[in-house]
Amino acid sequence: MSLKSLFGRSGNAKAIPAEHLPALHSFVDVTVTGRPARSVSVEELTPKEIVVGDMLGRAGERGAFIYQTSMGRFRFGATIVAAQDGMTRFQMPSRVESLGGGAQKRASVRMDVLVSGSWRLAPDRQGTGEFMRASIRDISRGGCSLIIDRQCKGGQLLEVRLNLRADAAPLAVIGEVMRVEQIPTSGKFSHGLRFSGVTLAEDRAILEFINRKQADLRNRGLA
């Protein structure tokens, strides 16, 4: 059954258009009152509930959703119905607010944490040559900062390997150089990269890394 049929049959003239709701298996940023924002996946959509893949709060608490669809950016508030088995169930909102920006990419939560990695040039989106060591920080689902000894040009494509888990192989992604600046204290160059062609599995790996780091900060009382 399509979302249009789910949300368009109620006979309510003010029913929320399906295009204004987050898509199944897409990612949304959710802030539950008193807690940091979390980026989570939409696991289930029904006429009454939106279910996301993480434990975000307790029944009765309110969450604020911000997300991107093909129609633009939107937000709404919703009440938690239940939180169990690694899922949080929110009541379907009665209204959704448009934030505009249909052509804009949704902002992503960034983690200002330094990890080790490596890089090489990737003309035509194919990595060439040996990987060289790098430091990587400001990791988000949309990009990262690559810190290396040499300066690359804006618009160049690089293949970057990020060590996000000690028990897994590095994550390899393609990034486009969007900006470059020299770090005065070290003389190295910081390159702002925008990820390109990230798969769902790669996006989920980055999301899981961000959520683990956020959870660690909360456990240490730093978030």
N, C-alpha and C positions, 0 to 999 in steps of 0.2 A: 504494500500500500504506500503510495507516495505521500510526502509531507503535505502537498497541496490538498489531498483528500482528507488527511488527518485534521488539518486546521481550517479547511474551507467549507466544511459541511454543517457547521453548527447553526447556520442561519443568522448568526450575529454579524451585523453590518460592520462592526468594529473589530472583527477577527484579525489577528496579526497575520500579515502575508508571510508565507513560508520563506520567501527570499530575505525577510528581515530577521529570521531566526538563525542561530548557528547551525551549520550542517552537521550531520552525523559523522563522527570520527574526525571532525575538525578540532582545533585547539582554541580555547577561550581563556582570558585572564579573569580570575575570580578573586575578589577580596571579601572575606567574611569579617564582620565587625571585630576590630581589635586584633586582627592577624595580618601578616604580610600578604601581598598579592601572590597568587599561584597560577601558573599556566598549566591547564589540564585538558584532557581530551573529552569530547562528548561521546559517551558510550551508548546512550539510548535516548530517544525522543518519543514521547507519547502525547496525546492531547492534554494530559494533566501534569506531566512531569518532564524534567530534563535531568538526566543522570550523567554525572561526570566521574572520571576514573581516579579518584583519590578521596581521602578522608579529610574534609575541609572544616568541619565544625560539628555542632550538635543540633538536634531537632529543635526547631523554633528560632534558630539564629538566622540572620539575614545575610545574603551575599549579593555583591554588586558584580555583574558580568560586563565585560567589554570585549568585543570581538569584531572580526572583519568578514563580510560576505561580498559577493560580486556586486551588490548594490551599495556598498559603502561600509562605514563603521557604525556600530550600534552599541547601546548599553541598556540594561534593565536591572531591576532589583527583584530578588526572589527569596522565598523562605525555605529553609531546609526542612524537608519532610522526614528524612531518615538518613543515617550515616552508618553503614555496616558493610562488611565483606570487601573493604577497599573501595567502596563507592559512596558518593553522596548524592542523594535524591532531592532535587529542588522542585518546588511547585511551579508550574508553568505561569509566567508573568501575565498580567492582564493588559500590559502595554509595554511597548519597546520604543526607546528614544533614538532617533537618528543623530549621529555625530558628523554626518557628511563624509567627504573624502572618498568617494567611490573609487578613484584611481590611485589612492594611497595605500601603501603597505601597512599592515597593522604593526604598531609598536610592540616590541618584545621585551620581556624582562631580561636584563643583562646582569651577569655575575662578574663582579670585579675581583676575580681570583686568578692567580698565575698558575699555569700548567705548562708542562714541557711538551714539545712537539717537533715537527720538522716540516720542510716545505721544498718545493721545486717549481720551476716554471711549467705552465700548462697551456701552450699555444694550441688553439683549436680544441681546447678542453681535454687534451691528452697530456698527462705529465711526462716530462722528458728529463733525462739526466739523473744524477744522484740526489737523494734527499739531503738537505742541510739542516742542522739543528736550529731550533727557534724557541722563543718563549711566547706564550699566547695568553691573553687576558681579555677581559670585557666580553666574555662569551655569551651569546644569545642565540636564539633560533634563527636569527637573520644574518648573523655575521660575528666577527671577532676582531681583535687587534693582534696583529702579527709583529713581533719585535725581533729584528734581525740586524746583522752587521752592515748590509748593503741597502741601497735605496732602489726600489722598483718604481716604475712609472704608473701614473694613473691610468686605469683602464686595462692594465695587464691582468691576465688570468693566472692564478697560482693554484697548485694542488697542495693542500695542507693536511697534515696528519695531527690529530689531537688525541692526547692520551687522557681519556675521560674516566677510565676504569682500570684498576690494577690487574683485574682478572679477565680482561678482554683485549682484543687487538685494537690498535689505534683506529679512530674514525677518520676516514679520508674523504675530504670534500673539496669542491672547486670554489674559489673565492675571487671576486673581482676587486682590484685595488681602487678604492673610492677616494682616499686621501692619504697623504704621507706627511709626517713631521719628524724632525730629529729631536732626540731626547738629550737635552744639554748635559745632564750629569754623566751619561755613559757614551754619548756620541753615536749610539745605535739609532735605528730608524723604526718608528712605529707606523705600521700600515693598517688603515681601517679597511677591512674586507667585508664585502657583501656576498653571502653564500649564493650559489646559483645551482639549480637542478638538484636540490636536496630531496632525497626520497622520504617516504613516510617513516621507514625504519630509522633512517639517519636523524630525522627530525625528532622522533621519539627518544633516541639515544641522547640527544642534546637536552631535551626536556627533562629526562630522568636525571641527568647530571645536575641541571639547575635545581631541581627539586631536592636532590640529596644535599647539595650545598646549603640551600635554604633551611632544610631540616637541621643540619649540623649547626648553623648559626643560631637557630631558635633554641636548640638544646644547650648551647653555651651562653644563652642569654644575650646574644648580640643582635637579634632581630625581633 
